[in-house]
Amino acid sequence: MTSNLEDTSLLATLADVDPSTVTNALEKLQMLAEPINGPNSFNLETAAYGYITREERLVIPLSLKDKIPTNIGDAVNLNIIELSSIMMYNYLRMKKRSLTDDHAVFIAAYRARLIQLGYLLRNKEDRHVTVDEVDYPRQAKNHHQIDYAGSPDYKKAFDEADSDAEQYAAMMTYGSDDHFKKFLGFLTQKTDITTYITMASTQLAASTYLVFRQMGHHYKSELEGKYNVLWKATTLERPNFVPSNSEIHRSAIHSFGVYSLHEMFFRNNDGGLLSETYTERSDVTPCGVAVIKTCWASISLMQSLPIWGSLYRAYKEQIDALKEQASKLNDARGAIKYHKNARLFGQTRAYLDPAAAYALSPVAKGFLESMSVEADIKKQKALDKRASQNPVAVAMIANVIIGIMDRITTSGDLARALPSSEQPQVEEVK
């Protein structure tokens, strides 16, 4: 009996593989030959960042590479023809992934706009990424490299152009690349998409940043609701030509790296260029320290409760430590150094000891359980894991608070409702 590898019919089947599939597979197989500590090895600092396929990489014509800045936020001086050529390269790449025309144009225009606004840095090291996901091809498949100098007639007409429309007309009349001219004609039918991108690109990038800041992922299916809520809160429309959240927040922007998303978010925020939705959330807790900030938010609310005096005396050391740690997260921009993927933001990761938060989690959770209203803080999940390890303490705190509040309601007198030991000794964390 022959083994599978000796089965000639099986070998014939294995040999009948599409060339593009082989290329993609070889890239992945190449990982096997990397050193043990190579760029694709598991690392807690990069595990959540992930990678994208070749078909998702950002594409920029090689002739434009030198125009990409080395400093974040430097506006890129690209004329309408150069921007359109970047769009064409990325449109063709998106079409290889079987996206619709509208979705492919959307991502191509989005990428071109972000490049123009200064979101992309030329060098991989400056982007603080492990794997370079930007390609600079000498020519795109099935067409020649666009000659930006052009013929003398084209150059003269382009130099004399006073508007984007006249620059377009110069290329359409005198340009030598028929493939590119066809694409320009195609783009004139998609101005609703390009107009939308002009308005929405910074808001979309801000949305990606905030979710990555909080969750440590560009996109996962469980993050769908977060993206939808954020976008709805901006009051911006979402026309049918807008791709899925997975395409926008992962495929379209992954190549730029999260360092630029962080830097550009706060530049735009300081300049008043972001929706209030994003400005209000600019201090969202970085992934990895949510339990500290959420626990302190709950504990600090308890200072208004009648039982605070006894609570503070019982947990003074932990409460003081927790408050000090939480204060280090108040600097919205600087707090990113506590993110579990801080290296991707160009930071050396800093650590906060969660011991105090772990000790107080059952207390904080018990307080939240006692609240009859459906406050936003009750929806936070950061406390659940630690609090669930001490359900007795959670229930006890909740019952004590509920019991005191019931007595206050019944007696109408705070003094009669409280144990005598509580009344004269209420302390507040200074």
N, C-alpha and C positions, 0 to 999 in steps of 0.2 A: 504494500500500500504506500503510495507516494505522499510526501508531506505537501502542505499548501504551496511552499515555495518551489516545489518540483512540478506543480500542476501548470502545464504550459498554457491552458485556457485561462487560468487565473492571471498569469503573467501578461498575457495578451490584453486582458481587461485593464490591468493596472497601467499598462503602457499607453492606453487610450485616454489621456488626460489633457484637458485644455491648457495651453501654454501659460495663460495668465494665472490659472490656478497653481501651476507649478511654481511660478515666480513668487507668489504670495506664500506658498508652503515652504519654499526654501528659506525665505526670510525668517520664518518661525523655527525651522530646523537649525538654522545657524546659531540660534540661542544655545543649543546643546554644546557648541564648541567654545562658548565663552568661559572665561575663568570663573571659579566658584563664586567670587565676589563681583561678578560682572554687573553691568547696568540693569539686567533683567532679573537679577536675584531678588528674592523677597527681602524687603526692608520696611520696617515699620514707618519710616519717614516718607516712603513713596508708595506704599501698597495701595492707598486709597486714590492716588492720582491716576494710575492706570496708563494705558497706551491706546493709540488708535491705529487703524490699518493704513496701508499705503494709499488706498483710495480716498482716505479722509484727510490726508496731509494737505497743508496749505501749499499753494504753488505760486511762485513769483518768477517772471521771466528773468533769466540771468542778467540781461542787460540793465535791469532795474535794481539789482542787488545793492549797488553802492548808494542808492538813494534811501535805503532803509537805515534809520538812525541807530546810534549806539547808546543814546541817552533816552530814558523813558519820557514820553510826553512831547518830544520834539515833533512838531507837525511836519509831514512829509510833503514836499513840493512835487506833486504829481499832476500833470494836466489831464484833461478828460480822456485823451486817447490812451495815455499810460494806465489810467484807472480802468478803462474799458478793456485793455489787454489783460490786466490782472483778472478782471472778471471773466474774460473768455477762458483763460487757463483753468480757473477754478470751476467754471460752469462745465467744461468738458470733463473734469475729474469727477464732479458730482453726478454727471449723467452716466458715468461708468458704474455708479452705484445704483442705477435704475431709479433715480429721483425724477419726479415730474419736472417739466420745463420751469414752471413757476417756482418750485422749491429749490431747484438748482440755481436759478437766477437770484433768488433771495439770499442763499448762502454766499454766492459769488459776490453780490453787491455788499453784503454785510462784511465780509472779509476785506474787500477793497476799502470800504469806509473806515474800518478799524485801523487799517494800515495807514491811511491818510491822516487819521487823528493821532497817530503816534503810539498805538497799542503794541506794535511789534518791534522788538529789538533784533538787530542783524545777527548778533552772535549768540550761539546757544548758551554760553557761560553766563551772559548777561540776563538771559531769560530764566536762569536757575532751574533748568530742566535736565532730566537724566538722559532722555533720548531726543535728538533733534527731529522735529516733525515738520520742518520747512524744506521744500524742494525748490531748487533753482535750475530748472531744465534749460538746456541750450535751445531747444525747440520743442513745441508741443506736438503730440502725435497728429499726423495728417495735415500739418501745415508748416510753412516756413517761419523762422524767427521774424517777428515784426521789426521792420527797419524804421526806427523812430526818426532817422535823418531824412529818409525818403528821397524821392527825385527832386531836382531843383525846383520844378513847378510846385510840388507838394510843400517843400520847405518854405518857399516864398509865400504861398497861400496860407500856410499854417502860422508863420511868423506875423503875418498881417491880420490874422483873425482877431476880432475884438470880443468874441464870446465863445462859449462852449459849442454853440450851434455852428458857428463858422469853422471851428476846428474840426468838428465832425464832417462838415461839408468838404473841407479840404482833403481829408482822408478818403471820403467816398468818391471824390472826383479824381484825385491824382494818386492815391495810394496804390501800391503794387500788390498788396496781399488780398486776393479776392476772398479768401476764407475769412479773414478778419473783417472785411467790409460787409460780408453777409451777416456776421455776428452783430456789427453795429446796427445794421438794418433791423435785425431781430430785437435788439435792445430798445429801439424806439417804440416797440409795441408793449414794453414792460415798464413804462414810466411810473405806473401806479406803485410798483414794487420798489423802484429806486427812490421814489419820493418818500415812501414809508420808512425805508432804511435811513434816509437822511435824518428823519425825526427820531427814530426809535433805537438806533444802534447803541448809543451810550446807555440807554435804559435797559436794553437786553443784556449788555455786558455787566451792568450793575447787578442785575438779577442773578446772573451766573455767579458773580463774586459773593454775594450775600449767602447763597445756599452753600457754596463751597466753604465759605468761612465757618458756617455753623455745622455743616454735616461732613465735610472732608471729601466730597465727591462732586464731580461735574453733574452727573445724572445717574440716578437709579430709579427704577419704577416706583419705589416708595416715596420718591421726592416729587412725583408728579403734582400732588396736591399743593406743595409749597410753591412751586413755580406758578401754578394757576392762581393761587390766592394773591401772590405778589403782583402779578401782572394785572389782575382784575382791580387791585387797589390803586393802580396808577391811573385808571380810567381810560387807558389807551385801548383802541380797538384791536381785534385780532382777526384780520381778514382771512379768507380761505387760502391765500397764497403764502401764509406764514406756515413754515414746516412744524413738525412735532417738537416738543420740548427736548426730546432726545437729540434731534438733529441740531437744534439751536444751541443748546447748552453743553453739548459734548462734541459732536462731530465738527460743527462750524468753528468753534473757538478754542478747542483743546490745544492746537498748535501754538497759540500765543503764549501759553504758560499763565500761571496764576499770579506771578509777581506783578506783571503789568496790570492785571485786573485790580489788584489791591492798590497799587500806586495811582492808577487812573481813576479809581472810584473816589479816593479822597481828594484828588485834584479837582475832579468834576463837582464833588460835593462842596468843597470850599468855594468853587466858582459859581455856585447856585445853578448848576446845570442838570441836577438830578431831581426826579420826582420826590415830593415830600414823603411818599411811601418809603423810599430808600433812605432818605435823610433821617427819618425817624428810627430806622433799623440799623444805622451805621455802627452802633455799639453792640450788635448781636454778639453773644459770647462765642469766642473761637472754639472750634471742635477740640475736645480734650479737657476742657475746664468748666463745662456746663454745670456740673454738680456743685461747684464752689459758688458760682454766681446765683444759681437758682436757690440753693440752700440759704444763702445770705438774704436774698430777696424775701424769702418766707420768714426767716428768723427776725429780720428787721421790722417786719410788719407786726410781729408779736409784741413789740414794745408798747403798743397801745392797749394790750390786754391786762386785766386785773392780776393775772398770775405771773406777770413778767418778773416781779421781784424775786420770787422763789426760783423761777427758771434761770435767771441770770446768776444767782448765787450758786446754783447747782452746776451750771455749765460755763462759769465765767472764763476759764482758760480757753475752752474751745470757741466760745463766742468771740472773744477778743482776737483770737488767731484768725478766725474766719473773716471777721470784718477787715483785718489788715490785708488778707489775701484778696478779698473782693475789691478793695480799693485799688489794687494794682491792675485791675481790669477796667478801670474807669476811663483810661486813655484809649479811645476806640481804635485809633491808628496803631499805637504802640503795642496794644494787647495782642497783636497778631503773633508776637514772638512766643506766645504760649500755645499756639495752634500745634496740633500733633504733626502737621506737615510744614512746620515753620521754615524748613530749608527751602521749600518751593517758593516762599515769599522773600527769599534772600536774607533770612534771619537764622541765627543760632538759637535753637530751641531753648526756652527757659521753662522751668518746672515750678509748680506750686504743690506743696504737700497737701493731699486731700484728706488727711487724717481727721481734721476738725470737721470738715463737711460730712465725712462718713459717720462720725459720732453723732452729729446733729440731724442727720437725714430723717431718722424716725420721728424726731420732735417736729421738724418742719413739715413732714408728711402728715403727721397727726393734726397739726394746725390746719393744713389745707383740707383735710377730710372733714374738719368741723365746719367749714364754710358752707353755708346753704346756697350762696350765690354761685353762678358758674363763671368765676373770674378766669381770665386768661392764664394766670399763673398756675391754676389747677390743672391745666392741660399739659404742662411741662412734664416730660418723662424722666428728666435727669435724676430725680430722687428715688425713682421706683425701685431700682435694683438693690440699693443699699437699705432702703426702708423696709423692703420685703423680708430682709433677713432678721428683722426685729418687729414682727407684727404686733406683739404685745404692747410695746412702747408706743407704737402708732395709735393703737386703739385707746390706750390709757390717756394719752395727751388729748385726743379728740374728745373722749368722754368727759374729761375734766373741764375742757373749754365749753363744751355744750352744756354741761351741768351748771356751770357758773352763769352762763348767759340765760339759761332757763330760770335760775333763781332771781336774777336781776329783773327779768321780765315779769315774773310772778309777784315779787315784793315791791317792785318799782323803786327800790332803794339799794344803791350799790353798797353802802356801808353794812347793811344787814345781810346782803347776799354773800359777802366775802368772809373767809375765815379771818379771825382777828390778826393772825400772824402776817397776813398780806398787807393790811392797810397802811401801816406807817413806814414800810421799808421798801417801797418801789424804787428801783434804781434803773438808770438809763445808761446805755453804752455811750460814752463820750467820744 
